[in-house]
Amino acid sequence: TLASGHGISFSATGDASESGTTMANELLDDYEEGSWTPTWDQGFTSITYSIRRANYTRIGNMCRVECSMKFDGTSAGAALRIAGLPFTAEAGASSFGSSAFSIGYSTMTTYANNGVSTIYVGQNSTLLYFYTTSGASVSSNANASSDWIEFGGVYPCQ
């Protein structure tokens, strides 16, 4: 166990001389693996999960998550949102978050308005929001019955 502010130093191998780069830190101060419990926070009510698996790996200030859920629920006609990310996302300087997520498999396009195209991590939160590529929020418009979603992504965390 290392005291706060300590970790594995890569200063002996650092190379900030590459054109256009600036090095802020060469210290690996956090590594963790585990599971997390995603929940539909908005979009459905009376939710039951028949399968819910989710894992994470945190390296420094970046967290990689993956999730697979099979669920039933009653449509709430509201924007789809999942809660429970393992770490709070960093607070950005603008009104936008910063993350890279992809949906590997989903049956949600059969009942979600506009279809699901992308997942956004809210700043300074543990919430995932669903949007179309044109930026429209995705809302549930029908009940879910044995529906699946599988996704993964990386986001900067506190």
C-alpha positions in Angstrom: 0.0 0.0 0.0 1.3 3.4 -0.9 0.5 6.7 0.7 -1.6 9.2 -1.1 0.3 11.0 -3.8 2.6 8.0 -4.4 2.6 5.3 -7.0 4.6 3.8 -9.8 6.8 6.4 -11.4 7.6 6.3 -15.1 9.8 9.4 -15.1 12.9 7.4 -16.2 11.1 6.4 -19.4 9.1 9.6 -20.0 9.5 11.4 -23.3 7.8 14.7 -23.5 9.9 15.8 -26.4 7.4 14.6 -29.0 6.1 17.5 -31.1 3.0 19.2 -29.7 2.9 17.2 -26.4 3.0 18.3 -22.8 3.5 15.9 -19.9 1.5 16.6 -16.8 2.2 13.4 -14.8 4.3 10.2 -14.9 2.9 8.6 -11.8 0.5 5.7 -11.9 -1.4 6.2 -8.7 -4.5 4.0 -9.0 -5.4 0.6 -10.4 -8.6 -1.3 -9.5 -10.9 -4.0 -11.0 -14.3 -4.9 -9.8 -18.0 -5.1 -10.6 -20.7 -2.4 -10.4 -24.5 -2.5 -10.3 -26.2 -0.6 -13.1 -29.9 0.3 -12.6 -32.4 2.0 -14.9 -32.7 5.3 -13.1 -35.2 6.8 -15.6 -37.2 5.7 -18.6 -38.9 2.6 -17.0 -40.7 1.7 -13.8 -41.5 -1.7 -12.2 -38.1 -3.0 -13.5 -37.0 -6.6 -13.1 -33.6 -7.8 -14.2 -33.1 -11.4 -15.3 -29.4 -10.8 -16.2 -27.3 -8.0 -15.0 -23.5 -8.2 -15.3 -21.2 -5.2 -15.1 -17.4 -4.9 -14.6 -14.9 -2.1 -14.5 -11.2 -1.5 -14.6 -9.8 1.8 -13.3 -6.3 2.9 -14.4 -5.3 6.3 -13.0 -8.1 8.8 -13.8 -9.7 6.6 -16.5 -12.4 4.0 -15.9 -13.4 1.3 -18.4 -16.8 -0.2 -17.9 -18.8 -3.0 -19.6 -22.4 -4.0 -19.0 -24.9 -6.6 -20.1 -28.5 -6.4 -18.9 -31.7 -8.3 -19.8 -34.8 -6.7 -18.2 -38.5 -6.1 -18.2 -40.1 -2.8 -17.4 -43.1 -0.5 -17.8 -42.5 2.5 -20.0 -42.3 5.8 -18.2 -42.2 7.8 -21.4 -39.1 9.5 -20.1 -35.5 9.9 -21.2 -33.5 6.7 -20.8 -30.8 6.9 -18.0 -28.7 4.3 -16.2 -27.2 5.0 -12.7 -24.5 3.4 -10.7 -21.2 4.0 -12.5 -18.4 2.9 -10.2 -16.7 6.3 -10.0 -17.9 9.9 -10.4 -17.1 11.4 -13.8 -14.8 14.3 -13.8 -16.2 17.8 -13.9 -15.5 19.4 -17.3 -14.8 23.0 -18.2 -17.7 23.2 -20.6 -21.3 21.8 -20.5 -20.2 18.6 -22.2 -18.9 15.4 -20.7 -16.1 13.4 -22.2 -16.4 9.7 -22.8 -16.2 7.1 -25.5 -18.9 4.4 -25.4 -20.3 1.9 -27.9 -23.4 -0.3 -27.8 -22.4 -3.8 -28.8 -26.0 -5.2 -28.8 -29.4 -3.9 -28.1 -33.0 -4.7 -28.7 -34.0 -1.3 -27.5 -34.5 0.2 -31.0 -37.8 -1.6 -31.2 -39.4 0.5 -28.5 -37.2 3.6 -27.9 -38.1 6.8 -29.6 -35.4 7.7 -32.2 -33.4 4.5 -31.6 -30.3 4.4 -29.4 -27.1 5.6 -31.1 -24.8 6.8 -28.3 -24.2 6.9 -24.6 -23.1 10.0 -22.8 -21.6 10.3 -19.3 -22.8 13.3 -17.3 -20.2 15.6 -15.8 -19.5 15.1 -12.1 -22.1 12.3 -11.9 -22.5 8.5 -12.1 -25.2 8.6 -14.7 -25.3 7.4 -18.3 -27.6 9.2 -20.8 -28.8 7.8 -24.2 -28.9 10.0 -27.3 -29.2 9.7 -31.1 -26.2 10.8 -33.2 -28.1 14.0 -33.9 -28.2 14.9 -30.2 -31.8 14.0 -29.4 -32.5 12.4 -26.0 -33.9 8.9 -26.3 -37.1 8.1 -24.4 -38.9 4.9 -23.8 -42.2 4.7 -25.7 -43.3 1.1 -24.9 -42.9 -1.6 -22.2 -39.7 -3.6 -22.2 -40.1 -7.4 -22.3 -36.9 -9.5 -22.1 -34.9 -6.7 -23.7 -31.1 -6.7 -23.8 -28.5 -4.0 -23.9 -24.8 -4.6 -23.9 -22.3 -1.7 -23.9 -18.9 -0.7 -22.9 -16.9 2.5 -22.7 -14.2 4.6 -21.1 -14.7 7.9 -19.2 -12.4 10.2 -17.1 -13.2 9.9 -13.4 -12.4 11.7 -10.2 
